[in-house]
Amino acid sequence: MSGPNLHYFCISMQFGTSTGSVYIGYDTDKVTMDRLAQAKRVGGMHPKSVILAVSYLGYMTSGEMEV
């Protein structure tokens, strides 16, 4: 099952010497402060992590994202 089309992003972050990244899909193409905080939680990062980059990957299904 592919699911609905979403706008996918790769969000990378750092806190001290720890780095992480999250691939996450949203129903709109806007990345708000709440969504950045959500990405930090999903990635298991500290709430005060610094966002290093937000990359837009495209509008697609979850199935397309995983290919």
MIDRENPA-604614 format. One record per atom (N, C-alpha, C): residue number from 0; atom name; x, z, y. Coordinates in nm, 2 decimals, always signed. Atoms other than C-alpha are relative to their C-alpha. Last residue first. Layout:
MIDRENPA-604614
ATOM  sekol  guza       X       Z       Y
ATOM    NUM    CA       X       Z       Y
...
***
This chain:
MIDRENPA-604614
ATOM  sekol  guza       X       Z       Y
ATOM     66     N   -0.06   +0.11   +0.07
ATOM     66    CA   +1.21   -0.38   +0.29
ATOM     66     C   +0.14   -0.01   +0.05
ATOM     65     N   -0.08   -0.04   +0.11
ATOM     65    CA   +1.10   -0.03   +0.40
ATOM     65     C   +0.07   -0.11   -0.08
ATOM     64     N   -0.11   -0.09   -0.04
ATOM     64    CA   +0.98   -0.12   +0.74
ATOM     64     C   +0.09   +0.03   -0.11
ATOM     63     N   -0.10   +0.09   -0.06
ATOM     63    CA   +0.77   -0.41   +0.60
ATOM     63     C   +0.12   +0.08   +0.05
ATOM     62     N   -0.06   +0.09   +0.11
ATOM     62    CA   +0.59   -0.17   +0.37
ATOM     62     C   +0.11   -0.09   +0.06
ATOM     61     N   -0.11   -0.09   +0.06
ATOM     61    CA   +0.54   +0.08   +0.66
ATOM     61     C   +0.07   -0.08   -0.12
ATOM     60     N   +0.05   -0.09   +0.09
ATOM     60    CA   +0.36   -0.20   +0.84
ATOM     60     C   +0.11   +0.09   -0.06
ATOM     59     N   +0.01   +0.04   +0.14
ATOM     59    CA   +0.51   -0.36   +1.14
ATOM     59     C   -0.07   +0.10   -0.08
ATOM     58     N   +0.14   -0.03   +0.04
ATOM     58    CA   +0.56   -0.36   +1.52
ATOM     58     C   -0.02   -0.05   -0.14
ATOM     57     N   +0.10   +0.10   +0.01
ATOM     57    CA   +0.94   -0.36   +1.59
ATOM     57     C   -0.14   +0.06   -0.04
ATOM     56     N   -0.02   +0.08   +0.12
ATOM     56    CA   +1.26   -0.17   +1.56
ATOM     56     C   -0.10   -0.11   -0.02
ATOM     55     N   +0.13   +0.05   +0.04
ATOM     55    CA   +1.28   -0.01   +1.91
ATOM     55     C   +0.03   -0.10   -0.12
ATOM     54     N   +0.00   +0.14   +0.03
ATOM     54    CA   +1.60   +0.19   +1.94
ATOM     54     C   -0.13   -0.04   -0.05
ATOM     53     N   +0.13   +0.03   +0.05
ATOM     53    CA   +1.61   +0.53   +2.11
ATOM     53     C   +0.00   -0.15   -0.02
ATOM     52     N   +0.06   +0.13   -0.01
ATOM     52    CA   +1.96   +0.66   +2.16
ATOM     52     C   -0.14   -0.01   -0.06
ATOM     51     N   -0.11   +0.10   -0.03
ATOM     51    CA   +2.17   +0.97   +2.21
ATOM     51     C   -0.05   -0.14   +0.02
ATOM     50     N   +0.04   +0.13   +0.05
ATOM     50    CA   +1.89   +1.23   +2.25
ATOM     50     C   +0.11   -0.10   +0.03
ATOM     49     N   +0.00   +0.11   -0.10
ATOM     49    CA   +2.05   +1.57   +2.31
ATOM     49     C   -0.03   -0.13   -0.07
ATOM     48     N   -0.09   +0.11   +0.03
ATOM     48    CA   +1.95   +1.85   +2.08
ATOM     48     C   -0.01   -0.10   +0.11
ATOM     47     N   -0.08   +0.03   -0.12
ATOM     47    CA   +1.78   +2.15   +2.25
ATOM     47     C   +0.10   -0.12   -0.03
ATOM     46     N   +0.09   +0.05   -0.11
ATOM     46    CA   +1.50   +2.17   +1.99
ATOM     46     C   +0.08   -0.04   +0.12
ATOM     45     N   +0.03   -0.11   -0.10
ATOM     45    CA   +1.77   +2.20   +1.71
ATOM     45     C   -0.08   -0.06   +0.11
ATOM     44     N   -0.10   -0.03   -0.10
ATOM     44    CA   +1.75   +1.92   +1.45
ATOM     44     C   -0.04   +0.11   +0.09
ATOM     43     N   -0.07   -0.13   +0.03
ATOM     43    CA   +1.56   +1.91   +1.13
ATOM     43     C   +0.10   +0.04   +0.10
ATOM     42     N   -0.14   +0.02   +0.04
ATOM     42    CA   +1.49   +1.53   +1.17
ATOM     42     C   +0.07   +0.13   -0.03
ATOM     41     N   +0.00   +0.08   +0.13
ATOM     41    CA   +1.11   +1.58   +1.17
ATOM     41     C   +0.15   -0.01   -0.05
ATOM     40     N   +0.06   -0.08   +0.11
ATOM     40    CA   +1.15   +1.86   +1.43
ATOM     40     C   +0.01   -0.07   -0.13
ATOM     39     N   -0.10   -0.11   +0.03
ATOM     39    CA   +1.38   +1.65   +1.65
ATOM     39     C   -0.05   +0.09   -0.11
ATOM     38     N   -0.11   +0.06   +0.07
ATOM     38    CA   +1.15   +1.35   +1.62
ATOM     38     C   +0.10   +0.10   -0.03
ATOM     37     N   +0.05   +0.02   +0.14
ATOM     37    CA   +0.85   +1.57   +1.72
ATOM     37     C   +0.11   -0.06   -0.08
ATOM     36     N   +0.00   -0.13   +0.06
ATOM     36    CA   +1.04   +1.68   +2.04
ATOM     36     C   -0.04   -0.01   -0.15
ATOM     35     N   -0.14   -0.03   +0.02
ATOM     35    CA   +1.10   +1.31   +2.12
ATOM     35     C   +0.02   +0.14   -0.07
ATOM     34     N   -0.05   +0.08   +0.12
ATOM     34    CA   +0.74   +1.24   +2.06
ATOM     34     C   +0.14   +0.03   -0.03
ATOM     33     N   +0.06   -0.06   +0.12
ATOM     33    CA   +0.64   +1.52   +2.30
ATOM     33     C   +0.04   -0.07   -0.13
ATOM     32     N   -0.08   -0.13   +0.03
ATOM     32    CA   +0.88   +1.39   +2.56
ATOM     32     C   -0.05   +0.07   -0.12
ATOM     31     N   +0.02   -0.11   -0.10
ATOM     31    CA   +0.71   +1.05   +2.53
ATOM     31     C   +0.09   +0.12   -0.03
ATOM     30     N   -0.08   -0.11   +0.05
ATOM     30    CA   +0.82   +0.73   +2.35
ATOM     30     C   -0.01   +0.11   +0.11
ATOM     29     N   -0.05   -0.09   -0.09
ATOM     29    CA   +0.56   +0.46   +2.42
ATOM     29     C   +0.06   +0.12   -0.07
ATOM     28     N   -0.15   +0.03   -0.02
ATOM     28    CA   +0.51   +0.16   +2.20
ATOM     28     C   +0.06   +0.10   +0.10
ATOM     27     N   -0.03   +0.07   -0.13
ATOM     27    CA   +0.17   +0.29   +2.07
ATOM     27     C   +0.15   -0.02   +0.01
ATOM     26     N   +0.10   +0.09   -0.02
ATOM     26    CA   +0.05   +0.38   +1.72
ATOM     26     C   +0.01   -0.08   +0.13
ATOM     25     N   +0.10   -0.05   -0.09
ATOM     25    CA   +0.38   +0.55   +1.64
ATOM     25     C   -0.10   -0.11   +0.02
ATOM     24     N   +0.09   +0.10   -0.05
ATOM     24    CA   +0.64   +0.50   +1.36
ATOM     24     C   -0.12   +0.07   +0.08
ATOM     23     N   +0.13   -0.06   -0.02
ATOM     23    CA   +0.95   +0.71   +1.29
ATOM     23     C   -0.09   -0.11   +0.06
ATOM     22     N   +0.08   +0.12   -0.01
ATOM     22    CA   +1.30   +0.65   +1.17
ATOM     22     C   -0.15   +0.04   +0.00
ATOM     21     N   +0.14   +0.01   +0.06
ATOM     21    CA   +1.49   +0.96   +1.24
ATOM     21     C   -0.05   -0.14   +0.02
ATOM     20     N   +0.08   +0.11   -0.05
ATOM     20    CA   +1.86   +1.02   +1.32
ATOM     20     C   -0.13   +0.00   -0.08
ATOM     19     N   +0.10   +0.04   +0.09
ATOM     19    CA   +2.10   +1.31   +1.30
ATOM     19     C   -0.08   -0.12   +0.06
ATOM     18     N   +0.07   +0.12   -0.05
ATOM     18    CA   +2.41   +1.46   +1.45
ATOM     18     C   -0.11   -0.03   -0.10
ATOM     17     N   +0.10   +0.05   +0.09
ATOM     17    CA   +2.56   +1.81   +1.42
ATOM     17     C   -0.07   -0.12   +0.06
ATOM     16     N   -0.06   +0.10   +0.08
ATOM     16    CA   +2.88   +1.88   +1.61
ATOM     16     C   -0.10   -0.06   -0.10
ATOM     15     N   -0.14   -0.04   +0.04
ATOM     15    CA   +2.71   +2.05   +1.90
ATOM     15     C   +0.07   -0.11   -0.09
ATOM     14     N   -0.01   -0.13   -0.05
ATOM     14    CA   +2.35   +1.92   +1.89
ATOM     14     C   +0.13   +0.06   -0.05
ATOM     13     N   -0.12   -0.09   +0.03
ATOM     13    CA   +2.32   +1.55   +1.85
ATOM     13     C   -0.02   +0.14   +0.06
ATOM     12     N   -0.02   -0.12   -0.08
ATOM     12    CA   +2.04   +1.29   +1.84
ATOM     12     C   +0.12   +0.08   -0.04
ATOM     11     N   -0.12   -0.08   +0.05
ATOM     11    CA   +1.94   +0.95   +1.71
ATOM     11     C   +0.02   +0.11   +0.11
ATOM     10     N   -0.04   -0.10   -0.11
ATOM     10    CA   +1.59   +0.80   +1.74
ATOM     10     C   +0.12   +0.08   -0.05
ATOM      9     N   -0.11   -0.09   +0.06
ATOM      9    CA   +1.52   +0.49   +1.53
ATOM      9     C   +0.04   +0.08   +0.12
ATOM      8     N   -0.12   -0.03   -0.08
ATOM      8    CA   +1.18   +0.35   +1.64
ATOM      8     C   +0.10   +0.07   -0.09
ATOM      7     N   -0.10   -0.08   +0.06
ATOM      7    CA   +0.88   +0.18   +1.47
ATOM      7     C   +0.13   +0.02   +0.09
ATOM      6     N   -0.13   +0.03   -0.07
ATOM      6    CA   +0.57   +0.06   +1.64
ATOM      6     C   +0.10   +0.10   -0.05
ATOM      5     N   -0.04   -0.10   -0.09
ATOM      5    CA   +0.29   +0.09   +1.38
ATOM      5     C   +0.13   -0.06   +0.08
ATOM      4     N   -0.12   +0.04   -0.08
ATOM      4    CA   +0.09   -0.16   +1.18
ATOM      4     C   +0.03   +0.11   +0.09
ATOM      3     N   +0.02   +0.07   -0.13
ATOM      3    CA   -0.15   +0.01   +0.94
ATOM      3     C   +0.13   -0.04   +0.06
ATOM      2     N   +0.04   -0.09   -0.11
ATOM      2    CA   -0.07   +0.10   +0.58
ATOM      2     C   -0.02   -0.09   +0.12
ATOM      1     N   -0.08   +0.02   -0.11
ATOM      1    CA   +0.14   -0.11   +0.33
ATOM      1     C   -0.04   +0.09   +0.12
ATOM      0     N   +0.08   +0.00   -0.12
ATOM      0    CA   +0.00   +0.00   +0.00
ATOM      0     C   +0.09   +0.00   +0.12
***
